Amino acid sequence: MEQRSVIYLDHAATTPVHPQVVEAMLPYFSERYGNASSLHTLGREAHQALEQARADVAGILNCSPVEIVFTSCGTESDNLALRGAAWMNRQRGDHIITSSIEHHAVGHTCEQLERNFGFEVTYLPVDEHGLVDPAAVERAIAGTTVLISIMYANNEVGTIEPIAEIGEIARNHGIAFHTDAVQAAGALSLDVQELNVDLLTLSAHKFYGPKGVGVLYVREGLEILPVLTGGGHERGLRSGTENVAGIVGLAAALKLAEERREEESQRLRALRNRLVGGVLSSVGHCRLLGHPDSRLPNNASIAFEYVEGEGILIGMDLEGIAASSGSACSTGSSEPSHVVTAMGVPPDVARGSLRMTLGHENTEEDVDRVLEVLPGIVGRLRAMSPLYPG
Amino acid sequence: MYSELVMKHFSDPQNVGVIEDADGVGKVGNPMCGDVMEMFIKVKDERIDDVKFRTFGCGAAIATSSIATEMIKGKSLDEAVQLSNKAVADALGGLPAQKMHCSNLAADAVRAAIEDYWSRQKGAKDEAVQPEG
């Protein structure tokens, strides 16, 4: 085992590519480099790999391979789902329902549909734990509603939304339902039949696959307009030569993630509880963000009062620990996280948020190291803070 | 994204704290939407004899506060009040563009502290001139 120089606690941002995934991908760069649309042997080899990957992904999503569309990333999948369904149904209606805590790939796409395409969007509020109320979804439905998009699990605070319940409501009203499941893969079931979803987004680099490749599940019979037009790849829904190596990697990574999902979730949940419990008991004036139980097993999001999240991040980085923050300063925007403020956390407290997301290579020693240094980092910043009552 | 000097001042900030019997105090910013800086000065012979700060904000905010205290310590009030936010950023070897606005308030805090000192002096003088006020 090689010595790790960094304790990486930012798996919600991205994950290292699993060595087995790299191995699966390698032949498709320089040996089996054919275009999957070509008729010759090299092309057929690529096509075969592509279709095997499609079948593997479909198996895990419990759907038919023709319902799997490969894209370049989670953001593209979200864009295709939202624009595709909205544009296709423009004659039928102009109303979209989403939540106020979506990833920007959904949120900003909705805003553009509003601003430039004349759609009306309802942004549902969430409760203090970040939960969307299914009854509120049903109340928001109008005769003109053509799409509902609610994320499966939140990327910042880890709250898991009641997707199956919302999906049932959408289905009863005959409205297409999309979920951004980017954070859920490897932790939660992706069975689209159980989840009652018509459109579902995945991104390979969140589950130990490569960057630059994603999936959009599109239920058969649901018509959406393509965003990328051209050679008619992916059933005409996503033109562009397929990223065969990336797609092979995505499928290999998803299979591995699914195989170890339950065992790994249990392990991460125990580690996460040790981390959260340790922080809350050793650092005063802080709180867990997100739902106490219905949350991703690897997510520890904590808001520290009287300090700025970026200071904590730099302090941890200097100790060789990589984490993330919803703080405005660290993202270069002027506002604190829209997710944390939507949960009713005051903006000054939201600014002290720290997100630690555990992953496969993390150990109990990693958690204990964080618990060793974090109280000192927060304490030092508080001693400097004019807001800290002492 | 931060220069080495920013990291140095963040890791080992100079002149952190409060001066209980300060001659001037400057407080700038707002925790709801930006950083908050507090600057305390002691004045002797119209010079900054001592200075301390407290800051709520990101790494850049802490580093600018720290270097600003070093830049004004021992300077005359007339010199110190001329300190600009740009000069502070330059002294740190520059700041990332998005930090120039939100986290570069140290010179404002210095100016507020000196103006507070001057207004206290003026108040004392007014009282001396019009004791029956």
Chai-1 contact restraints between the chains, C-beta under 6 A:
chainA,res_idxA,chainB,res_idxB,connection_type,confidence,min_distance_angstrom,max_distance_angstrom,comment,restraint_id
A,E308,B,G57,contact,1.0,0.0,6.0,A-B,restraint_1
A,E308,B,C58,contact,1.0,0.0,6.0,A-B,restraint_2
A,E310,B,C58,contact,1.0,0.0,6.0,A-B,restraint_3
A,E310,B,G59,contact,1.0,0.0,6.0,A-B,restraint_4
A,G311,B,G59,contact,1.0,0.0,6.0,A-B,restraint_5
A,I314,B,G59,contact,1.0,0.0,6.0,A-B,restraint_6
A,C329,B,C58,contact,1.0,0.0,6.0,A-B,restraint_7
A,G332,B,Q98,contact,1.0,0.0,6.0,A-B,restraint_8
A,P347,B,M32,contact,1.0,0.0,6.0,A-B,restraint_9
A,D348,B,P31,contact,1.0,0.0,6.0,A-B,restraint_10
A,D348,B,M32,contact,1.0,0.0,6.0,A-B,restraint_11
A,M384,B,V16,contact,1.0,0.0,6.0,A-B,restraint_12
A,M384,B,R54,contact,1.0,0.0,6.0,A-B,restraint_13
A,M384,B,T55,contact,1.0,0.0,6.0,A-B,restraint_14
A,S385,B,F56,contact,1.0,0.0,6.0,A-B,restraint_15
A,P386,B,V36,contact,1.0,0.0,6.0,A-B,restraint_16
A,P386,B,E38,contact,1.0,0.0,6.0,A-B,restraint_17
A,P386,B,R54,contact,1.0,0.0,6.0,A-B,restraint_18
A,P386,B,F56,contact,1.0,0.0,6.0,A-B,restraint_19
A,L387,B,P31,contact,1.0,0.0,6.0,A-B,restraint_20
A,L387,B,F56,contact,1.0,0.0,6.0,A-B,restraint_21
